[in-house]
């Protein structure tokens, strides 16, 4: 399958979500800070949004970029992502900050999502995922702010956050590699502690 065509399918997921919310392209443009022509090209699969643009669209639609990507892909039973997979997002961290790379490790509409971040991303962005998330530092160090506390993680450290915990994080250096694994947003996690 042509991975570029598969990635472009996010447009249909954006359109479905926008229509379900009964929003116009102009309303999404205003909420996201992106132009109506660009959003139209994304929906019609003539433009491929960057990770940051997709996050802006997702925020405007009250969802996450991961969910839009998951809704865009057909489900796969087995999907191998090779170490040299070129389907990565590159950009500058923060305001003219160091370059970052984000590589999606689980594609499709699955119960679990995983991404590898190399370098920084958008350290000012706050996350609040519906379900649980695990962060593991593969290389370097990272600082995670959650529940009013800052946790410094170094190589080999893992931080687990339950769903609903607001958090933000930043890499401590350009060579930092962080693995983020989360239960997909479309899954309704049940807290079952047995009979009551």
KOLDOBA-591633 format. One line per field, with one value per residue (C-alpha): residue number from 0; x, y, z. Coordinates in steps of 0.02 Angstrom, whole numbers, plus 50000, padded with zeros to 5 digits. Example, Ala and Ser with C-alpha at 12.3 -4.5 7.8 and 13.67 -1.06 7.14 Angstrom:
BEGIN
resi	(0|1)
u	(50615|50684)
v	(49775|49947)
w	(50390|50357)
***
This chain:
BEGIN
resi	(0|1|2|3|4|5|6|7|8|9|10|11|12|13|14|15|16|17|18|19|20|21|22|23|24|25|26|27|28|29|30|31|32|33|34|35|36|37|38|39|40|41|42|43|44|45|46|47|48|49|50|51|52|53|54|55|56|57|58|59|60|61|62|63|64|65|66|67|68|69|70|71|72|73|74|75|76|77|78|79|80|81|82|83|84|85|86|87|88|89|90|91|92|93|94|95|96|97|98|99|100|101|102|103|104|105|106|107|108|109|110|111|112|113|114|115|116|117|118|119|120|121|122|123|124|125|126|127|128|129|130|131|132|133|134|135|136|137|138|139|140|141|142|143|144|145|146|147|148|149|150|151|152|153|154|155|156|157|158|159|160|161|162|163|164|165|166|167|168|169|170|171|172|173|174|175|176|177|178|179|180|181|182|183|184|185|186|187|188|189|190|191|192|193|194|195)
u	(50000|50061|50096|50083|49906|49865|49929|49826|49667|49671|49572|49418|49432|49446|49293|49190|49234|49198|49030|48982|49012|48913|49058|49102|49278|49281|49242|49381|49499|49459|49482|49643|49727|49745|49675|49512|49600|49729|49595|49498|49653|49680|49499|49509|49674|49773|49884|49969|49965|50120|50109|50088|49951|49860|49868|49792|49652|49624|49614|49488|49385|49396|49500|49683|49798|49819|49630|49618|49760|49681|49514|49602|49686|49604|49632|49778|49807|49996|50089|50277|50365|50548|50687|50725|50543|50544|50368|50422|50376|50519|50513|50585|50546|50468|50518|50661|50715|50813|50747|50635|50579|50418|50399|50233|50264|50085|49981|49796|49641|49706|49685|49861|49958|50147|50266|50452|50508|50689|50740|50609|50433|50318|50364|50227|50088|49985|49911|49761|49727|49567|49659|49823|49993|50168|50326|50494|50661|50765|50911|50952|50834|50664|50563|50378|50263|50109|49991|50096|50258|50407|50480|50655|50673|50839|50883|50784|50656|50470|50327|50148|50002|49822|49693|49640|49804|49857|50041|50175|50352|50515|50676|50833|50941|50934|50980|50843|50732|50565|50442|50260|50133|49949|49784|49694|49566|49425|49442|49332|49447|49351|49415|49358|49411|49293|49123|49063)
v	(50000|50177|50251|50430|50398|50315|50466|50585|50495|50601|50728|50617|50596|50784|50813|50680|50753|50933|50884|50783|50941|51043|51164|51260|51267|51450|51405|51275|51399|51529|51404|51331|51486|51397|51461|51401|51357|51251|51161|51129|51055|50943|50883|50850|50757|50879|50937|50842|50934|50942|50866|51040|51088|50925|50959|51131|51054|50920|51050|51149|50991|50940|50784|50734|50713|50530|50505|50589|50480|50325|50366|50392|50223|50057|49932|49813|49648|49660|49821|49830|49998|49981|50081|50168|50212|50383|50431|50551|50729|50854|51032|51164|51151|51302|51472|51436|51299|51142|51020|50879|50718|50623|50446|50354|50175|50110|50157|50134|50123|50016|50008|50074|50218|50245|50380|50409|50589|50637|50809|50929|50955|51096|51109|51238|51123|51046|50873|50794|50623|50529|50368|50314|50360|50294|50395|50306|50394|50293|50415|50581|50662|50745|50847|50811|50929|50839|50877|51027|50928|50920|50747|50735|50574|50505|50360|50206|50299|50275|50387|50324|50447|50396|50464|50643|50702|50868|50866|50945|50892|50949|50865|50913|50903|50884|50698|50652|50507|50481|50341|50388|50246|50282|50192|50260|50397|50297|50162|50181|50122|50046|50056|49885|49844|49697|49685|49828)
w	(50000|49961|50134|50068|50005|50171|50267|50159|50212|50368|50264|50263|50452|50475|50365|50455|50625|50568|50494|50648|50751|50621|50598|50440|50370|50421|50602|50606|50525|50657|50800|50730|50658|50490|50325|50247|50081|50173|50274|50114|50033|50185|50182|49996|50019|49913|50058|50196|50363|50472|50646|50721|50595|50628|50815|50786|50682|50814|50953|50849|50828|51012|50979|50960|50812|50859|50849|50679|50614|50690|50610|50444|50431|50401|50540|50516|50602|50580|50539|50543|50563|50517|50602|50438|50403|50320|50373|50510|50555|50570|50633|50746|50931|51014|50944|50824|50944|50901|50773|50829|50747|50785|50721|50737|50793|50787|50636|50614|50722|50865|51054|51080|51002|51014|50956|50970|50996|50958|51020|51084|51021|51076|51261|51296|51238|51377|51355|51440|51366|51400|51437|51517|51446|51478|51442|51433|51407|51285|51278|51364|51489|51495|51618|51638|51732|51798|51942|51995|52009|51892|51865|51791|51692|51632|51519|51568|51675|51644|51700|51700|51697|51717|51598|51629|51707|51630|51585|51477|51444|51367|51315|51410|51254|51065|51069|51193|51135|51221|51187|51221|51227|51258|51260|51107|51135|51056|51190|51344|51483|51627|51805|51867|52045|52062|52147|52257)
***
